[in-house]
Amino acid sequence: MKSGRTLVSLAQELERQLHSKKDLIVPSQLVHHSTGDDGRTHIIVNEAGNPVRYGVTPLARRQLADKLKIPHAYFERMREEQPVLLDRNVNTWLQSEDDRRMLRTLDGQVRAVLSDRYRRLDNFDLAESVLPILQQLPDVRFESVELTETRMYLKCITSRLTYEMAPGDVVQAGVVISNSEVGQGTLSVQPLLYRLVCRNGLIAADRSLRKTHVGRSLGTEDEGLQVYQDDTLRADDKAFFLKVRDVVQAAVSEASFRQTAQKLQKTLKIPLVGDPVKTVEVLAQRYTLNDVERSGVLRHLITEGELSGYGLVNAVTHYSQEIDDYDRATEFEALGGKLIELGTAEWKGLAEAI
């Protein structure tokens, strides 16, 4: 499993961000876009008659382009080669719209451009609610926690529940909780399998809780700017966070864990009878792996010498530890969970590839 930061480091960063972020619900007409000769973009918001200038992150640029129906590649080309043309395009469309946007800011930068219906479920509030729940799990350890630019992850293992895949090959039960504050995914709670022999993590695709970030329109009381501090709307979140407790307990229940472990164990009986190189090529095409990722999975499959569905699953999850980007590494752990859910016909396409 990909290593992250310490719990103390996570808590410190969440606390820092709590005092550095601000949300704006603002009519499009009060937003102005400006691009410098160096390609840096800024959003200027009229706050109570005063223009306030914010930097713009790459993600927020992409979201802004999407909201205005400007192809992202063209947006970026204008930013790099024709900044005046970019500003003319963006500001023309902003001024012609009568809707409202949620601008999520952090450290003086717009980090997300979202709908005013975006339902905030913030990382600080989530951590404050679920960490005590996780810490109450028997024999729990926080195997990996991280806060990336787009998501927060809490991955916990309990050694109380174990299952032997084969002699000497043991997995333990766990749970992963993840959330995005910037529109890059739902809040989710999913079961996790942790393989002791190589520290692989597999995120199960079933029995998961997902909470979408969609709610009622915010800030429609008048036509002016609305600024929401972090303590606003927290009360609405608490009711949902209480449900997380039951889902966490279900995710690490013996019945749920055994069911997921047995699905993984069944892949031991799927021999890879075709060409392993072709098998990984089919996998790469089916799940959009790049050339480096494809080569890495193949290397683990051959090195570990387990030419079966089980070997392929573990090659995928083991390779995740080498990926620098934590978000992408987690996607590989989730890919392992998708593979154990495949039907016979889907496995046949992988196992018999020539």
C-alpha positions as CSV (number, residue, x, y, z in Angstrom):
1,M,0.0,0.0,0.0
2,K,1.2,3.5,-0.9
3,S,2.7,5.2,2.2
4,G,1.3,8.6,3.2
5,R,1.8,11.1,5.9
6,T,1.4,10.7,9.7
7,L,-1.9,11.3,11.5
8,V,-0.3,14.3,13.3
9,S,0.8,15.8,10.0
10,L,-2.7,15.3,8.6
11,A,-4.3,16.9,11.6
12,Q,-1.9,19.9,11.4
13,E,-2.6,20.5,7.7
14,L,-6.4,20.2,8.2
15,E,-6.2,22.7,11.0
16,R,-4.1,25.1,8.9
17,Q,-6.4,24.8,5.9
18,L,-9.4,25.4,8.2
19,H,-8.2,29.0,8.8
20,S,-7.0,29.6,5.3
21,K,-10.0,28.7,3.1
22,K,-13.1,30.6,2.2
23,D,-16.1,29.8,0.0
24,L,-17.8,32.4,-2.2
25,I,-21.2,32.0,-3.8
26,V,-21.0,34.7,-6.5
27,P,-23.0,35.7,-9.6
28,S,-21.0,35.2,-12.7
29,Q,-21.3,38.9,-13.6
30,L,-19.2,39.7,-10.5
31,V,-16.3,37.5,-11.6
32,H,-13.5,38.8,-13.9
33,H,-10.8,36.7,-15.4
34,S,-7.2,38.1,-16.0
35,T,-4.2,36.4,-17.5
36,G,-0.7,37.7,-17.2
37,D,2.0,37.6,-19.9
38,D,3.6,34.7,-18.0
39,G,0.4,32.6,-18.4
40,R,-0.7,32.9,-14.8
41,T,-4.4,33.3,-14.4
42,H,-6.3,35.2,-11.8
43,I,-10.0,35.6,-10.9
44,I,-11.0,39.0,-9.6
45,V,-14.2,39.0,-7.5
46,N,-16.1,42.1,-6.5
47,E,-16.5,41.6,-2.7
48,A,-18.6,44.4,-1.1
49,G,-17.5,46.8,-3.8
50,N,-13.8,45.9,-3.4
51,P,-12.1,43.9,-6.1
52,V,-10.2,40.9,-4.6
53,R,-7.7,39.1,-6.7
54,Y,-7.2,35.3,-6.4
55,G,-4.8,33.0,-8.2
56,V,-6.2,30.0,-10.0
57,T,-5.1,26.4,-9.7
58,P,-4.8,24.1,-12.7
59,L,-7.9,22.1,-11.5
60,A,-9.9,25.3,-11.2
61,R,-8.9,26.4,-14.7
62,R,-10.1,23.1,-16.1
63,Q,-13.4,23.4,-14.2
64,L,-13.9,27.0,-15.4
65,A,-13.3,25.9,-19.0
66,D,-15.8,23.1,-18.5
67,K,-18.4,25.4,-17.0
68,L,-18.1,27.8,-19.9
69,K,-18.0,25.0,-22.5
70,I,-14.6,26.0,-23.7
71,P,-12.5,22.9,-24.7
72,H,-9.7,22.6,-22.2
73,A,-7.0,22.1,-24.8
74,Y,-8.1,25.4,-26.5
75,F,-8.3,27.1,-23.1
76,E,-4.7,26.2,-22.3
77,R,-3.5,27.1,-25.8
78,M,-5.0,30.6,-25.4
79,R,-3.5,30.9,-21.9
80,E,0.0,30.1,-23.2
81,E,-0.1,31.9,-26.6
82,Q,-3.0,34.4,-26.6
83,P,-3.8,35.5,-23.1
84,V,-5.8,38.6,-24.2
85,L,-7.9,36.3,-26.4
86,L,-8.5,34.0,-23.4
87,D,-9.6,36.8,-21.2
88,R,-11.9,38.1,-23.8
89,N,-13.5,34.7,-24.3
90,V,-13.9,33.9,-20.6
91,N,-15.2,37.3,-19.5
92,T,-17.6,37.5,-22.4
93,W,-19.2,34.2,-21.4
94,L,-19.1,35.1,-17.7
95,Q,-20.9,38.4,-18.3
96,S,-23.5,36.7,-20.5
97,E,-24.6,34.2,-17.9
98,D,-27.0,34.8,-15.0
99,D,-26.1,31.9,-12.8
100,R,-24.1,31.7,-9.6
101,R,-20.9,29.9,-8.9
102,M,-19.3,28.4,-5.8
103,L,-15.6,29.5,-5.7
104,R,-13.7,27.5,-3.2
105,T,-10.5,29.3,-2.2
106,L,-7.4,28.2,-0.2
107,D,-4.3,30.2,0.5
108,G,-5.5,33.0,-1.7
109,Q,-6.1,30.8,-4.7
110,V,-9.3,29.6,-6.3
111,R,-9.0,25.8,-6.1
112,A,-12.4,24.8,-7.4
113,V,-15.1,26.4,-9.6
114,L,-18.4,24.6,-8.8
115,S,-22.1,24.8,-9.0
116,D,-24.0,26.7,-6.3
117,R,-25.7,23.4,-5.7
118,Y,-22.4,21.8,-4.6
119,R,-22.9,20.2,-1.2
120,R,-19.9,20.8,1.0
121,L,-18.7,17.8,3.0
122,D,-15.3,19.1,4.3
123,N,-12.3,17.1,5.3
124,F,-11.8,18.7,8.7
125,D,-15.4,17.9,9.7
126,L,-15.2,14.4,8.3
127,A,-11.9,13.7,10.1
128,E,-13.3,15.1,13.3
129,S,-16.3,12.8,13.1
130,V,-14.8,9.6,11.8
131,L,-11.3,9.4,13.5
132,P,-12.8,8.6,16.9
133,I,-14.9,5.9,15.2
134,L,-11.9,4.4,13.5
135,Q,-9.8,4.5,16.6
136,Q,-12.4,2.4,18.4
137,L,-12.0,-0.5,16.0
138,P,-10.3,-3.5,17.7
139,D,-6.5,-3.7,17.1
140,V,-6.7,-0.9,14.6
141,R,-3.7,0.7,12.9
142,F,-3.7,3.6,10.4
143,E,-1.7,2.0,7.6
144,S,-1.9,5.1,5.3
145,V,-3.4,8.5,5.5
146,E,-2.9,11.4,3.0
147,L,-4.2,14.7,1.9
148,T,-3.7,15.4,-1.8
149,E,-4.7,18.5,-3.8
150,T,-8.0,16.7,-4.6
151,R,-8.8,14.2,-1.9
152,M,-8.3,13.1,1.7
153,Y,-7.7,9.4,2.4
154,L,-7.9,7.4,5.7
155,K,-6.9,3.8,5.3
156,C,-7.1,1.6,8.4
157,I,-6.4,-2.1,9.1
158,T,-7.5,-4.3,12.0
159,S,-5.5,-7.4,12.7
160,R,-8.4,-9.0,14.5
161,L,-9.8,-10.3,11.2
162,T,-7.5,-12.5,9.1
163,Y,-8.0,-14.9,6.2
164,E,-5.4,-17.3,4.7
165,M,-5.4,-17.2,0.9
166,A,-2.9,-20.0,0.7
167,P,-0.5,-21.4,3.3
168,G,1.5,-18.5,4.7
169,D,-0.4,-15.9,2.6
170,V,-2.6,-13.9,4.9
171,V,-4.9,-10.9,4.4
172,Q,-6.3,-8.6,7.0
173,A,-9.5,-6.6,7.1
174,G,-9.6,-2.8,6.7
175,V,-11.6,0.2,5.6
176,V,-10.8,3.2,3.4
177,I,-12.6,6.5,3.8
178,S,-12.0,9.2,1.1
179,N,-13.5,12.6,0.3
180,S,-13.0,15.4,-2.1
181,E,-13.6,19.1,-1.3
182,V,-13.1,20.2,-4.9
183,G,-15.6,18.2,-7.0
184,Q,-13.3,15.3,-7.8
185,G,-15.4,12.5,-6.3
186,T,-17.9,11.4,-3.7
187,L,-17.4,10.9,0.0
188,S,-17.0,7.1,0.2
189,V,-16.5,4.3,2.7
190,Q,-15.2,1.0,1.3
191,P,-13.8,-2.3,2.6
192,L,-10.1,-2.9,2.3
193,L,-8.0,-6.1,2.1
194,Y,-4.4,-5.9,3.2
195,R,-2.0,-8.6,2.1
196,L,0.7,-9.0,4.7
197,V,3.4,-10.7,2.5
198,C,3.8,-7.7,0.3
199,R,1.8,-4.9,2.0
200,N,-0.7,-4.8,-0.9
201,G,-3.9,-2.9,-0.4
202,L,-7.1,-3.9,-2.3
203,I,-10.1,-1.6,-2.2
204,A,-13.3,-3.6,-2.6
205,A,-15.9,-2.4,-5.0
206,D,-19.0,-3.7,-3.2
207,R,-20.7,-2.8,0.1
208,S,-19.6,0.8,-0.2
209,L,-21.2,4.0,1.1
210,R,-21.1,7.0,-1.3
211,K,-22.4,10.5,-0.6
212,T,-22.6,12.9,-3.6
213,H,-21.8,16.5,-3.2
214,V,-25.1,17.8,-4.5
215,G,-27.7,19.8,-2.5
216,R,-30.0,22.7,-2.7
217,S,-28.9,26.0,-4.3
218,L,-27.0,28.2,-1.9
219,G,-27.0,31.9,-1.5
220,T,-30.1,32.7,-3.5
221,E,-31.5,35.2,-1.0
222,D,-30.3,38.1,-3.0
223,E,-28.2,38.9,-6.0
224,G,-25.1,39.8,-4.1
225,L,-22.0,37.9,-3.1
226,Q,-22.4,35.3,-0.4
227,V,-19.4,34.3,1.7
228,Y,-19.6,31.0,3.7
229,Q,-17.2,30.4,6.6
230,D,-16.3,26.9,7.6
231,D,-18.8,26.6,10.5
232,T,-21.7,27.3,8.2
233,L,-23.7,24.2,7.2
234,R,-21.8,21.9,9.6
235,A,-24.9,21.0,11.5
236,D,-26.4,19.5,8.3
237,D,-23.3,17.3,7.9
238,K,-23.4,15.8,11.4
239,A,-26.4,13.7,10.7
240,F,-24.7,12.1,7.7
241,F,-21.4,11.6,9.5
242,L,-23.3,9.6,12.1
243,K,-24.3,7.1,9.4
244,V,-20.6,6.6,8.6
245,R,-20.1,4.8,12.0
246,D,-22.5,2.0,11.0
247,V,-21.0,1.6,7.5
248,V,-17.4,1.5,8.9
249,Q,-18.4,-1.3,11.3
250,A,-20.1,-3.2,8.5
251,A,-17.1,-2.8,6.3
252,V,-14.9,-4.6,8.8
253,S,-17.5,-7.1,10.0
254,E,-16.5,-10.8,9.7
255,A,-19.2,-11.5,7.2
256,S,-18.2,-8.7,4.8
257,F,-14.5,-9.4,5.2
258,R,-14.8,-13.1,4.5
259,Q,-17.0,-12.5,1.5
260,T,-14.5,-10.2,-0.1
261,A,-11.5,-12.4,0.9
262,Q,-13.2,-15.4,-0.7
263,K,-13.7,-13.5,-4.0
264,L,-10.0,-12.8,-4.0
265,Q,-9.2,-16.4,-3.2
266,K,-11.3,-17.6,-6.2
267,T,-8.9,-15.9,-8.5
268,L,-6.2,-18.5,-7.5
269,K,-8.2,-20.9,-9.7
270,I,-8.0,-18.8,-12.8
271,P,-4.8,-19.8,-14.8
272,L,-3.3,-17.3,-17.2
273,V,-2.9,-19.7,-20.1
274,G,-2.3,-17.1,-22.8
275,D,0.7,-14.8,-23.3
276,P,1.3,-12.8,-20.0
277,V,2.4,-9.8,-22.1
278,K,-0.9,-9.8,-24.0
279,T,-2.8,-10.3,-20.8
280,V,-1.4,-7.1,-19.4
281,E,-1.9,-5.3,-22.7
282,V,-5.6,-6.2,-22.6
283,L,-5.7,-5.0,-19.0
284,A,-4.1,-1.8,-20.0
285,Q,-6.5,-1.2,-22.8
286,R,-9.6,-2.1,-20.7
287,Y,-8.6,0.1,-17.8
288,T,-6.6,2.9,-19.5
289,L,-3.1,2.3,-18.2
290,N,-0.2,4.2,-19.7
291,D,2.9,2.5,-21.0
292,V,4.9,3.0,-17.8
293,E,2.0,1.5,-15.7
294,R,1.6,-1.4,-18.1
295,S,5.3,-2.2,-17.9
296,G,5.3,-2.0,-14.1
297,V,2.3,-4.4,-13.8
298,L,3.9,-6.9,-16.2
299,R,7.2,-6.7,-14.3
300,H,5.5,-7.6,-11.0
301,L,3.5,-10.4,-12.7
302,I,6.6,-12.0,-14.1
303,T,8.8,-11.4,-11.1
304,E,6.3,-12.8,-8.6
305,G,5.8,-15.8,-10.8
306,E,2.1,-16.4,-10.0
307,L,0.5,-16.8,-13.5
308,S,-3.1,-16.7,-12.3
309,G,-5.9,-14.2,-11.8
310,Y,-4.6,-13.9,-8.3
311,G,-1.1,-13.1,-9.5
312,L,-2.5,-10.4,-11.9
313,V,-4.6,-8.8,-9.1
314,N,-1.5,-8.7,-6.8
315,A,0.7,-7.4,-9.6
316,V,-1.7,-4.5,-10.0
317,T,-2.0,-3.7,-6.3
318,H,1.8,-4.2,-5.7
319,Y,2.7,-1.9,-8.5
320,S,0.6,0.8,-6.8
321,Q,3.3,1.2,-4.2
322,E,5.7,2.5,-6.9
323,I,3.4,5.2,-8.2
324,D,4.4,8.7,-7.1
325,D,0.9,10.2,-7.3
326,Y,-1.1,9.1,-4.3
327,D,-4.5,9.5,-6.0
328,R,-3.4,7.3,-8.9
329,A,-1.9,4.7,-6.6
330,T,-5.2,4.5,-4.8
331,E,-6.9,4.0,-8.2
332,F,-4.7,0.9,-8.7
333,E,-5.8,-0.4,-5.3
334,A,-9.4,0.1,-6.4
335,L,-8.6,-1.7,-9.7
336,G,-7.6,-4.7,-7.8
337,G,-11.1,-4.6,-6.2
338,K,-12.7,-4.4,-9.7
339,L,-10.8,-7.4,-10.9
340,I,-12.1,-9.7,-8.2
341,E,-15.6,-8.8,-9.3
342,L,-15.1,-9.8,-13.0
343,G,-17.3,-12.5,-14.4
344,T,-16.1,-15.6,-16.2
345,A,-16.3,-14.1,-19.7
346,E,-14.4,-11.0,-18.7
347,W,-11.6,-13.1,-17.0
348,K,-11.4,-15.3,-20.1
349,G,-10.5,-12.3,-22.2
350,L,-7.6,-11.6,-19.9
351,A,-6.5,-15.1,-19.1
352,E,-6.5,-16.4,-22.7
353,A,-5.0,-13.4,-24.4
354,I,-2.6,-14.3,-27.2
